[in-house]
């Protein structure tokens, strides 16, 4: 969803969404039989809560040699709900009819959000229970296989008792509140103000006409 919202303001209801994670796991296992480690993505169990640090730690153990890099950019950092909301509204206002197309300015907005927002100070994205149920139902057989094969249990992750709706339609979702549990509007405003201040510091390097144009858009 986070990747999709960077290029579109609308999100499709996941009635037919199906990940091919099982095929990917089986392909890698065919290439490296008996040597594949399959782990759930959970920041609580990642080294320093970071996927790159965790990968380097696992690789170091596998090769029995310390592997490290001195510097890297967190290009795949997760946005908080408030950041997702800002990007969605920006895309809706400026690129309503340009879905699935990345734009340099919305990419800049995403980068600023990642730089200025500590996920601990904002709201961690959580799907609504009924959305979890839809996705879980779509992957029921593969999730059961994952549990049997690798003892990774996502079968009980649903947070709602609402049954899967057989009349589910592939409708567009235009409001994030329909798919995400909550966001804090005061935090949205604070994050937006931080972004505007950062843009002003960036735009001071450019001619006045560009600065005036961007300042008018930020009001």
N, C-alpha and C positions, 0 to 999 in steps of 0.2 A: 504494500500500500504506500509506504514511504517513497519508494522509487517511482511509483505511478503518479503521485501527487506533484512530483517535481516537474512533470510535463503535461499535466491535465488538472483541471479543477474539479472534475466529476469522477466519482468512483462507482464502478459497477457492483451491484449486489452480487455476492459470490455464489450464486446458485450452481454454476457449472464450473467453478474454479477447481482445478485438480493439479496438484504439484506432481512432478515426476521424480520425487526424491528417491523412491524405491529403485527405479531403473538406474539412477546415477550410482547408488550404493552397490547394486549388483554388478554394474559395469566395472567399477573400481575393484570390487572383490574378485572378479574374473581375472583382472590384470595382476593383482597382488593377493592371491589366495592366502587366507590365514594371517595376513599382515595389516588388515584394515581396522582402524579404530573409528568407531561411530559414537559420537557423543552429542547430547542435546545442547542446543545453544541457550545458555543461561549465564548471564553475567555473574551470578552468585558463585558459580564454580569455575569461572575463567580466571586465569592468572592476572592479578591486578584489575580484574573486571574488564579486561581488554582482549579482543580476539587475536590481535597480532602478537601481543606478549604471550598469550596462551599457546599459540601455534609455535612460537620460538622455544617455549619451555618444553612442549611435547617433542619437538624435533631434536632438542638438545638431549633429552632422555633417550630417544630412539638411536641417535648416532653416537651416544656417549661422548659428546663433545659440546662445549658451550657455544651456542650460536646466538649472536646478538647483532642488532643494527643500531647505529648511533642516533639515527633520526628518521622519522617517518611522519607522513601526513595522514591524519585520521579522516580519509575521504569518505568512509562509509559510516560515519558517526550517526547514531540515531537522533532524530529530532524529537523534542518534547511535543506534547499535544498542542501547546500554544504556538509553537513554530509551524506545525503542520497546518493549523488554522490560518496563520498569516500567509503562508504560501498559497493555500487554497483560495483565499480571498483575493490575493494579488492576481493569480491566474484568472480567476473569475472576472475581475474588473478589467484587466488589460488584454487577456487572451481567451475570452469566452469561447470563440469559435476556432481555436487553435489547439486542439487536444492531441496528446501524444507527440508533441513537438517541444523540444527543449529550447529555451530562450536564454540569451546571455545574462539578461538582467534578473530573471527569476533564478538562474544558477547563482548569481551574485548574492541574491537574497538568502538562498539556502546556505551558502558559505558563511555569510555573516551570522545567520542563526546558529550554525554549528560552532562558530567562534565565540559568540557572546552568551550562549545559553549552556549552563551547567545542568545536566539532566536532574541532578539532586535538588536544584532550586525550582524546578518546574514539574509538570505532571507527566509521568511515564505513560505512554500510549497503551491503552487496554481496549480490546474489542469487546463489544457488548456480548452478553451470554448467548443470545439467539444467533449472532453471527458466528460465534465459536461452534455452536451446534451444527450449523449448516456446513461449515468447513470440515468439522470432525466426521459428519455423516458422509461427505464426499470421499473421505480418505479412510473410512472404517476398516476395510480389508488391509490396506497398506499399514495402518497404525497397529493393527493386530499382529501383522507380520513383523513390524519393527520391535514390538514388545517380545514376541517369541524368539526372535533372532538375536536381538541386542539388549534385551531387558530395559528398553527405554519406553516409558509409559506416558503417552499423551492421551490415553483413552479417557482418563478421569479429569481432564483439564477443563471440561465444560463448566461454566459458572451459572448455568440456567437450566431449569427442568423443562423448559418449553420444548416440545417435540418438533422435529423437522417438519416443515410445511411442504406437502407434496405439490401444492399449487404455486410454489416459488417461481417468480419470473425474473428474467435477466433485466431488471429495471436499473436505471441510472440512480445513483445516490448523489444528491447535490448538497446535502447538509451533513457535516461530519458528526453531528449529534445522533444521526441515525445508525452510525457504525461504531463510534467510539463512546466510551462510557462518560467522560467528562472532560472539561477544561476550565481553567480559571481565567475569567475575562480580565481581571485586574493584572494578572501575569501576562496576558496577551498585550495589554497596553504598555506595561513596563518594558517588555521585550521590544515592542515597536519603537518606543522612545529611544532605547539603547541603539537600535539599528539606525534610526534617523541621525542620532549624534555621530555615529561612526561614519555614515555617509557624508555628513558635513565635513568631517575631517579629511575624508578621501577627496571630496569634490573641491576642496580649497586649492588643489593642484591644477584645476582646470579653469578655463575662461569663465567670466561672470555669467554669460548667457546660459551656460550649462548648469551652473549652480542655481540660478534663479528658476530654471525649468524644473529641476529636481526638488527644490524647496517647495514649489507650488504643488507638486504631486504628493508631497509628504504631509500636507495640511489635512 
